[in-house]
């Protein structure tokens, strides 16, 4: 298909398509003549993935390029692909306090977790505790074990999804790692809000002026 049709079907402007190709996020189309390039369904699927990573996942172009490169490499170990996907997500700009890091590591140790040194989840979780403590609140730290238990359930679902895609080939499985890690955060946030509303209704009844779906 011509770039104009690709732009129409993907919702991405022709200029952005050319830019993604120059930046290495989108494979180049097939040159079919002077100043003419043909694109296939694989380019359409790739554009949807790029938009998802950047617009929904909040990744920078550089971060999206890194995770796509890992997903495209069939010989890339899944563990490394997962680490690259995790590292691509927005990180805290201020190093967390030693106290909050200790609290996070203590809970992880109690749960018997294993992880590689430098996992970005540690400073990310600790930074949240610091923010909460700055408000004069310590109660969030007390709920860490419950959050960790919920995280285990989500992580098991993530890896189940990856395992189910192994038969489709390493490239598909690697893409599942990337999509599940980056977009999974956004999915979990949406479901959490729904679950909060459900739990609030169960405990306290409907909100005045509102009604359950």
C-alpha positions as CSV (number, residue, x, y, z in Angstrom):
1,X,0.0,0.0,0.0
2,X,1.1,3.6,-0.6
3,X,2.1,5.7,2.4
4,X,-1.1,7.8,2.1
5,X,-3.2,4.6,2.7
6,X,-0.9,3.5,5.5
7,X,-1.4,6.8,7.1
8,X,-5.2,6.6,6.8
9,X,-5.4,3.1,8.2
10,X,-2.9,3.7,11.1
11,X,-3.9,7.2,12.1
12,X,-0.3,8.2,11.8
13,X,0.7,11.0,9.5
14,X,2.9,10.3,6.5
15,X,5.5,12.6,8.0
16,X,5.5,10.7,11.3
17,X,5.8,7.4,9.4
18,X,8.9,8.6,7.5
19,X,10.3,9.9,10.8
20,X,9.7,6.6,12.6
21,X,11.5,4.8,9.7
22,X,14.5,7.3,9.9
23,X,14.7,6.7,13.7
24,X,14.8,3.0,13.3
25,X,11.5,2.2,14.9
26,X,9.7,1.2,11.6
27,X,11.3,-1.0,8.9
28,X,11.7,0.7,5.6
29,X,9.1,0.0,2.9
30,X,9.9,-1.5,-0.4
31,X,11.0,0.9,-3.1
32,X,8.8,0.3,-6.2
33,X,9.8,3.2,-8.3
34,X,11.1,6.7,-8.3
35,X,9.8,8.5,-5.1
36,X,7.4,5.5,-4.5
37,X,7.5,3.1,-1.6
38,X,5.2,0.2,-0.8
39,X,4.2,-0.8,2.7
40,X,2.6,-4.0,3.9
41,X,0.4,-5.2,6.7
42,X,3.4,-5.7,8.9
43,X,4.1,-2.0,8.7
44,X,0.5,-1.3,9.9
45,X,0.9,-3.7,12.8
46,X,4.3,-2.1,13.7
47,X,2.8,1.4,13.7
48,X,0.1,0.3,16.1
49,X,2.7,-1.1,18.4
50,X,4.8,2.0,18.2
51,X,1.9,4.2,19.0
52,X,0.9,1.9,21.9
53,X,4.4,2.1,23.4
54,X,4.7,5.9,23.1
55,X,1.1,7.1,23.6
56,X,-0.2,4.5,26.1
57,X,3.0,3.3,27.6
58,X,4.5,6.8,27.9
59,X,7.9,5.7,26.4
60,X,10.3,8.1,24.8
61,X,11.3,7.5,21.2
62,X,14.7,6.3,22.3
63,X,13.2,3.9,24.9
64,X,10.7,2.6,22.3
65,X,13.6,2.0,19.9
66,X,15.5,0.0,22.6
67,X,12.6,-2.3,23.5
68,X,11.6,-2.9,19.9
69,X,15.2,-3.8,19.0
70,X,15.2,-6.3,21.8
71,X,11.8,-7.7,20.7
72,X,13.0,-8.0,17.1
73,X,16.1,-10.1,18.1
74,X,15.1,-13.8,18.2
75,X,18.4,-14.7,19.9
76,X,17.9,-12.1,22.7
77,X,17.3,-13.9,26.1
78,X,13.8,-13.3,27.5
79,X,15.3,-12.2,30.8
80,X,17.3,-9.5,29.1
81,X,14.3,-8.4,27.0
82,X,12.2,-8.1,30.2
83,X,14.9,-6.0,31.8
84,X,15.1,-3.7,28.9
85,X,11.4,-3.3,28.9
86,X,11.3,-2.5,32.6
87,X,14.2,-0.1,32.3
88,X,12.4,1.8,29.5
89,X,9.5,2.8,31.8
90,X,9.7,6.3,33.4
91,X,11.9,6.2,36.5
92,X,12.1,8.4,39.6
93,X,14.4,11.3,39.1
94,X,15.5,11.6,42.7
95,X,17.3,8.6,44.4
96,X,15.1,7.1,47.0
97,X,16.0,7.1,50.7
98,X,17.9,4.2,52.2
99,X,15.0,3.6,54.6
100,X,12.5,3.2,51.9
101,X,14.8,0.9,49.9
102,X,15.3,-1.2,53.0
103,X,11.5,-1.5,53.5
104,X,11.0,-2.7,49.9
105,X,13.9,-5.2,50.1
106,X,12.7,-6.5,53.4
107,X,9.2,-7.3,52.0
108,X,10.8,-8.9,48.9
109,X,13.0,-11.0,51.1
110,X,10.0,-12.1,53.2
111,X,8.2,-13.2,50.0
112,X,11.3,-15.1,48.9
113,X,11.7,-13.1,45.7
114,X,14.7,-13.4,43.5
115,X,15.8,-10.6,41.1
116,X,18.8,-9.2,39.4
117,X,20.8,-6.4,41.1
118,X,19.8,-3.1,39.7
119,X,16.1,-4.0,39.0
120,X,14.3,-0.7,38.4
121,X,11.4,-1.8,40.5
122,X,13.3,-1.3,43.8
123,X,13.9,2.4,43.4
124,X,10.5,2.9,41.8
125,X,8.7,1.4,44.8
126,X,10.9,3.0,47.3
127,X,10.4,6.5,45.7
128,X,6.6,6.0,46.2
129,X,7.2,5.4,49.9
130,X,9.3,8.5,50.1
131,X,6.5,10.6,48.5
132,X,4.0,9.2,51.0
133,X,6.3,9.8,53.9
134,X,6.7,13.4,52.8
135,X,3.0,13.8,53.4
136,X,3.4,12.7,57.0
137,X,2.0,9.3,56.2
138,X,3.5,5.9,57.1
139,X,0.5,3.7,56.5
140,X,1.4,2.8,52.9
141,X,4.5,1.0,54.1
142,X,2.4,-1.1,56.3
143,X,0.4,-2.3,53.3
144,X,3.5,-3.3,51.3
145,X,3.1,-7.1,52.0
146,X,-0.4,-7.0,50.5
147,X,0.8,-5.0,47.5
148,X,3.6,-7.5,47.0
149,X,1.1,-10.4,47.2
150,X,-1.0,-8.8,44.5
151,X,2.1,-8.1,42.4
152,X,2.9,-11.8,42.4
153,X,-0.5,-12.6,41.0
154,X,-0.1,-10.1,38.2
155,X,3.5,-11.3,37.5
156,X,2.3,-14.9,37.2
157,X,-0.4,-13.7,34.7
158,X,2.3,-11.8,32.7
159,X,4.6,-14.9,32.5
160,X,1.7,-17.2,31.7
161,X,0.9,-15.0,28.7
162,X,4.5,-15.1,27.6
163,X,4.7,-18.9,27.9
164,X,1.6,-19.3,25.8
165,X,3.2,-17.4,23.0
166,X,6.4,-19.5,22.9
167,X,5.0,-21.8,20.3
168,X,4.4,-18.9,18.0
169,X,8.1,-18.3,17.8
170,X,10.7,-16.2,19.8
171,X,9.8,-13.0,18.0
172,X,6.2,-13.1,19.1
173,X,7.1,-14.2,22.6
174,X,9.6,-11.3,22.9
175,X,7.0,-8.9,21.7
176,X,4.7,-10.2,24.3
177,X,7.3,-9.4,26.9
178,X,7.5,-5.8,25.7
179,X,3.8,-5.2,25.3
180,X,3.0,-7.0,28.6
181,X,5.5,-5.0,30.5
182,X,4.9,-1.5,29.1
183,X,1.2,-1.7,28.3
184,X,0.5,-4.0,31.2
185,X,1.1,-1.1,33.7
186,X,-1.5,1.0,32.0
187,X,-4.0,-2.0,31.9
188,X,-3.4,-2.7,35.6
189,X,-4.0,0.9,36.5
190,X,-7.4,0.9,34.7
191,X,-8.5,-2.4,36.3
192,X,-7.4,-1.2,39.7
193,X,-9.6,1.9,39.4
194,X,-12.5,-0.3,38.5
195,X,-11.8,-2.7,41.4
196,X,-11.5,0.2,43.8
197,X,-14.9,1.4,42.8
198,X,-16.3,-2.1,43.2
199,X,-14.7,-2.5,46.7
200,X,-15.9,0.9,47.8
201,X,-19.5,0.0,46.7
202,X,-19.2,-3.4,48.5
203,X,-18.1,-1.8,51.8
204,X,-19.8,1.6,51.9
205,X,-22.6,1.4,49.4
206,X,-23.2,3.5,46.3
207,X,-21.8,7.0,46.0
208,X,-24.6,9.6,46.2
209,X,-25.7,10.5,42.7
210,X,-24.0,7.4,41.3
211,X,-25.1,3.8,40.6
212,X,-23.3,0.6,39.9
213,X,-23.0,-0.5,36.3
